[in-house]
């Protein structure tokens, strides 16, 4: 990481029309404001505001500055279409800004264009007071995200495609690594085909390419003596033997996203994890992974620890990623020490510029990270549609993990969970199941016995109520006939009758169950006593506090003895 205090060249050109943005690695991208369709004064004013943000270090990557510049281009195009277009920013009116805001509302793209442009314009001292300042400070409602999580089968298909691709690449690299190791150990007869292959692999591991020579027409081709051992001159049988391709690196990125929920910028910037000493004897490495979240306003840097303790563990992918990139990382370290990036791949066309969006400049034929623009290309190569990163991360965050990964809880709720159609659909089933369970429990726990003022002729007394039809119970019969239910279930039976003669012992039963709740584990109490207690609570509500207190005063020793027998199991039926 370059020293932040390192003095950089001037950000704004002498004519005030070109802004140079230096990213975190001191690579420069130029923005030419003379191309904007507005007057030269407006061009210079916008360039000055843009340059101030670059000097302040607000944008760490060129991706971060590209979007605001495109927003300014859209704003300039809007101004150019006005009949009374301003000659400089101090001629902007509140009505023009309001019209601009309305034209951008209704889409996520428009929301970000307006907010980024308004933020820049507020930096102009001429626009910091009056109606124009008020209009710039007016907030635009953020549209709901249209990005939705994948269906389970679709996401499984994406992960399977990435896993197959990366696994094939890893097996290829490991197979050639073993051959190289055997060659270095002298396992092959010198000059034999296996020996020539090993020598070619040795050169490849040290230099990034197999032995080549330059032809008369300036082309570089594999030296003839190695062509047969390698199997030709194509990249598939030459440098790909030890290095990942660009799309294979993207496949690794898809797996990192699906396993850990990291977004593309975090994966692009991943440093090499360090394995901590194994505290036990199992030999399982625990990786300390430093994360850089460029878009985070606070807590940009954090560390995650994952352990490789088996094929299905979270740390296994890190072990495999280190293995697949070890030769590329070694080459890079040899020629440009200190890059320390995990995702390293070899370019098919070394020297071809990949633009200034690279976080680190390529080292020879090696490039770092995963480019945002390559996500869709990877998907097409696997017969899929669209880059999987944004929707995939939403799937991991909102559906699989159901918890914040690299953001706050309120951000997770508002921007991931509540707006996702799959989350809402699954929530309906969960809520419905919960409501049905609660309703069923309520039906079972509500007093079903009839309440009367006196015993009814023909009813049979029980420990808790009178029974009007002992031989036709809704409960399973006892072995010797009749009702097989516990007396505690009587209050939930439609055959039961409760009159004032039962009230004292039921009040004492209620008090006893309440006392048990304070001494028993909650799960045990819920299983054994929650339903009869709930029915007694319902009875208390129906009788009223006055009648309940009177019954409590009439509890006898016989009532206490009967309830004790009932609760100890000595009086089950």
Residue pairs with C-beta under 8 A, 6 or more apart in sequence:
1 24
1 25
2 24
2 25
2 26
4 57
6 26
8 22
8 26
9 20
9 22
10 20
11 19
11 20
11 21
11 22
11 51
11 54
11 55
12 18
12 19
12 20
12 47
12 48
12 51
13 19
13 20
16 44
16 47
16 48
17 32
17 33
17 34
17 40
17 43
17 44
17 47
18 30
18 31
18 32
18 33
18 34
18 47
19 30
19 31
19 33
19 47
19 50
19 51
19 54
20 28
20 29
20 30
20 31
20 54
21 28
21 29
21 30
21 31
21 54
21 59
21 62
21 65
22 28
22 54
23 29
23 59
23 60
23 61
23 62
23 356
23 359
24 60
24 61
24 359
25 359
25 360
25 361
27 62
27 356
27 358
27 361
28 356
29 62
29 65
29 66
29 356
31 47
31 50
31 65
31 69
33 43
33 44
33 46
33 47
33 50
33 72
34 40
34 43
35 73
36 42
36 43
36 46
36 72
36 73
36 76
37 76
37 77
37 80
38 46
38 76
38 79
38 80
38 85
39 85
39 86
39 87
39 88
41 87
41 88
42 76
42 79
42 86
42 87
42 88
42 89
43 76
45 88
45 89
45 124
46 72
46 76
46 89
46 120
49 120
49 121
49 123
49 124
50 65
50 68
50 69
50 72
50 120
52 123
53 59
53 65
53 68
53 120
53 123
54 65
58 64
59 65
59 68
60 294
61 265
61 294
61 357
61 359
62 356
62 357
63 265
63 357
63 372
64 294
64 295
66 357
67 112
67 116
68 116
68 117
68 120
70 113
71 112
71 113
71 114
71 116
71 117
72 117
72 120
74 113
74 117
75 100
75 113
75 117
78 100
78 103
79 85
79 86
79 96
82 96
86 92
86 93
86 96
89 121
89 124
89 126
89 127
90 126
90 127
92 121
92 127
92 132
93 131
93 132
94 130
94 131
94 132
94 134
94 135
97 132
97 135
97 136
98 135
100 114
101 114
101 135
101 138
101 140
103 110
104 110
104 111
104 113
104 114
104 140
105 111
105 114
105 140
105 141
105 143
106 143
107 143
108 142
108 143
108 145
108 146
111 140
111 142
111 143
114 140
115 140
118 136
118 137
121 127
121 136
122 128
122 133
122 136
122 137
127 133
127 136
144 419
145 415
145 419
147 390
147 391
147 394
148 391
148 394
148 420
148 421
148 422
149 155
149 391
149 394
149 395
149 398
149 399
149 420
149 421
149 422
149 423
150 158
150 388
150 391
150 392
150 395
151 422
152 399
155 258
155 392
155 395
157 384
158 254
158 258
158 382
158 384
158 388
158 392
159 254
159 255
159 258
161 251
161 382
161 383
161 384
162 251
162 252
162 254
162 255
162 258
162 382
163 255
165 247
165 248
165 251
165 382
166 248
166 251
166 252
166 255
166 320
166 324
169 244
169 245
169 248
169 251
169 324
170 320
170 323
170 324
172 240
172 241
173 241
173 242
173 243
173 244
173 323
173 324
173 327
174 323
176 201
176 241
176 242
177 242
177 327
179 194
179 197
179 198
179 201
180 198
180 201
180 202
180 205
180 242
182 188
182 198
183 194
183 195
183 197
183 198
183 199
183 201
183 202
184 198
184 202
188 194
188 195
188 198
189 195
193 228
193 229
194 229
196 225
196 226
196 228
196 229
197 226
197 229
197 230
199 211
199 226
200 210
200 211
200 226
200 229
200 230
201 210
201 241
201 242
203 209
203 210
203 211
204 210
204 238
204 239
204 241
204 242
204 327
205 242
205 327
205 330
205 331
206 331
206 334
207 331
208 239
208 243
208 328
208 331
208 346
208 364
208 365
208 366
209 238
209 239
209 365
210 222
210 226
210 230
210 238
210 239
211 222
211 223
211 226
212 220
212 221
212 222
212 223
213 220
213 221
213 223
214 220
215 221
221 233
222 230
222 233
222 238
227 233
230 237
230 238
230 241
231 237
232 238
235 245
235 348
239 346
239 365
240 346
242 327
242 328
243 327
243 328
243 345
243 346
243 366
244 252
244 324
244 325
244 328
244 344
244 345
244 346
245 345
245 346
245 348
246 345
246 347
246 348
246 367
246 374
247 374
247 377
247 378
247 381
248 345
249 343
249 344
249 345
249 370
250 370
250 374
250 375
250 377
250 378
251 378
252 321
252 324
252 343
253 264
253 267
253 268
253 343
253 370
253 389
254 378
254 388
254 389
254 392
255 317
256 262
256 267
256 270
256 317
256 321
257 263
257 264
257 267
257 388
257 389
257 392
257 393
257 396
258 392
258 396
259 314
259 317
260 304
260 306
260 314
260 396
260 405
261 393
261 396
261 397
261 400
261 401
261 405
261 406
262 270
262 291
262 393
262 405
262 406
263 389
263 393
263 406
264 370
264 372
264 375
264 389
265 293
265 294
265 295
266 291
266 292
266 293
266 406
267 343
267 369
267 370
268 343
268 359
268 368
268 369
268 370
268 371
269 292
269 294
269 341
269 359
269 369
270 289
270 291
270 341
270 342
270 343
270 369
271 289
271 290
271 292
271 340
271 341
271 342
272 322
272 329
272 340
272 341
272 342
273 287
273 288
273 289
273 290
273 318
273 322
273 342
274 287
274 288
275 285
275 286
275 287
275 288
276 285
276 286
276 287
276 288
276 305
278 284
278 285
278 286
282 309
284 307
284 308
284 309
284 315
285 307
285 308
285 315
285 319
286 305
286 306
286 307
286 308
286 315
287 305
287 306
287 307
287 308
287 315
287 318
288 303
288 304
288 305
289 303
289 304
289 305
289 306
289 318
290 301
290 302
290 303
291 301
291 302
291 303
291 304
291 406
292 300
292 301
293 299
293 300
293 301
293 302
293 406
294 300
296 406
306 313
306 314
306 315
306 318
307 313
307 314
307 315
308 315
308 316
308 318
308 319
309 315
310 316
321 342
321 343
322 342
325 342
325 343
325 344
325 345
328 344
328 345
328 346
328 366
329 341
329 342
329 344
331 363
331 364
331 366
332 339
332 341
332 344
332 363
332 364
332 366
333 339
335 363
335 364
336 363
339 360
339 363
339 368
341 360
341 368
341 369
343 368
343 369
343 370
344 366
344 367
344 368
345 366
345 367
346 365
346 366
346 367
347 354
347 362
347 365
347 366
347 367
350 362
350 364
350 365
351 365
354 362
354 367
354 371
357 371
357 372
358 367
358 368
358 369
358 371
359 368
359 369
360 368
360 369
362 368
372 387
372 389
375 386
375 387
375 388
375 389
376 386
376 387
378 387
378 388
379 385
379 386
379 387
379 388
394 416
394 420
396 405
397 403
397 404
397 405
397 412
397 416
398 412
398 416
398 417
398 420
398 422
398 423
399 420
399 422
399 423
399 426
402 417
403 412
404 411
404 412
407 415
416 423
417 423
418 424
441 531
444 492
444 531
445 492
445 530
445 531
445 534
445 535
445 538
446 492
446 534
446 535
446 538
447 491
447 492
447 535
447 538
447 539
447 542
448 491
448 492
448 493
448 494
448 496
448 535
449 465
449 490
449 491
449 492
449 493
449 494
449 496
449 497
449 498
450 494
450 496
450 497
450 498
451 498
451 499
451 539
451 542
451 543
452 497
452 498
452 499
453 499
453 500
454 499
454 500
455 466
455 497
455 499
455 501
456 466
456 468
456 497
458 468
459 466
459 467
459 468
459 497
460 466
460 467
460 470
461 467
462 487
462 490
462 496
463 487
463 490
463 505
463 562
463 565
463 566
463 571
464 487
464 488
464 490
464 491
464 496
464 502
464 505
464 506
464 509
464 566
465 490
465 491
465 496
465 497
465 498
465 502
466 496
466 497
466 498
466 499
466 502
467 483
467 490
467 493
467 495
467 496
467 497
468 495
468 496
468 497
469 495
470 482
470 483
470 495
471 481
471 482
472 495
473 482
473 483
473 484
473 485
473 493
473 495
474 493
474 494
474 495
475 483
475 484
475 485
475 489
475 493
476 484
476 485
477 483
477 484
478 484
478 573
483 573
484 573
485 493
485 573
486 572
486 573
487 566
487 571
487 572
487 573
488 532
488 566
489 532
490 496
491 498
491 506
491 532
491 535
491 536
491 539
492 531
492 532
492 535
498 506
498 539
500 551
503 543
503 547
503 548
503 550
503 551
503 554
504 551
504 552
504 554
504 555
504 556
504 559
505 555
505 559
505 562
505 563
506 536
506 539
506 551
507 548
507 551
507 552
507 555
508 552
508 555
508 559
508 560
508 563
509 532
509 536
509 563
509 566
509 567
510 533
510 536
510 537
510 540
511 552
512 563
512 564
512 567
513 529
513 532
513 533
513 536
514 533
516 525
516 529
516 567
517 525
517 529
517 533
520 528
520 529
540 548
543 551
562 571
565 571
